Amino acid sequence: MHQAWRTLIGSTALLLGIVGLDLATMDAADPIPDSEFKALVEQDAKNIVALLSEAKIKKTADRSVKSSSLMIAAYAQSRMGKNAADDAKLATLRDTAIKLAKTDKKMLAGALPLAKTLSPSMAAAGNPSIKPVDLLKETGLDLEELMYQFKKTSVGGLGIEEEVKANSKKLAIKPEAAIALARRTAIVAEFCETLQPQGGFGGAKTKKDWDTYNKEMKTAAEALAAAAKANKPKDLQTAFTKLDGSCVQCHNKFK
Ligand code: HEC
């Protein structure tokens, strides 16, 4: 497996990088590569714009918007510190995404113009702080909101759960799309290291099991990326099956 990818999703440095406790660790963490960054930002930005453009905005649109915005902020923040010339742009994208994530439910429709500015090549505005921030603290996002991106598109998600299940039965996804999906899932796993199920841990719902299932999700995402990069369809399908298994196991216990 590609060394940098392992560093990105395998190290505490990245968690700190994304959640933003320590600027120095950003140097050690691998930023999300260009092609994935573009695909992922565009996927989430498109979802947000579509949700806010609906004649009748969905009741749960705020959660979908929060989920996609958090991810955009994470993608942007992972790349900060790589190239000084890009930092202000990335910080602007991150801060715009955070602002959208925090938009009051009643004000969502009015946030459409701001949502339309989200782009992988967004220009810098003002003089944003390029220090990493704790994205979970900044947005107040909870686990239910984080999982929204996995839901069906009909309810404001990105249809990822269906995509994972479908590809574990019959592989149809393009390698680039699989790599982006793997990256997204790995970032979700990073956030799950900090987040808890509703009601917290206790009784049969142990933190130990949570960590085990989450780690399985992360490992399956790594295998998925490796198989897609090596263009090995059989391994890719197996990785989708494993990934689906990790989702189901955690849901059986915690959902
Ligand atoms: C570490 C545990 C854990 C893992 C791993 C996990 N989930 Fe979840 N997921 C949850 C919990 C807990 C909820 C319930 C959230 C709530 O409503 O409070 C949830 C909710 C969901 C929901 C929304 C509820 C629903 O059924 O529509 C979807 C969709 C979802 N998860 C998809 C996935 C997918 C896809 C994966 C794997 C790629 C995955 N999850 C991996 C814990 C997990």
Residues whose N, C-alpha, C, O or C-beta is under 5 A from the ligand:
A	BS01	HEC	L143 E144 M147 F150 K151 I160 E161 C192 P197 Q198 W210 Y213 N214 M217 L243 S246 C247 C250 H251 F254 K255
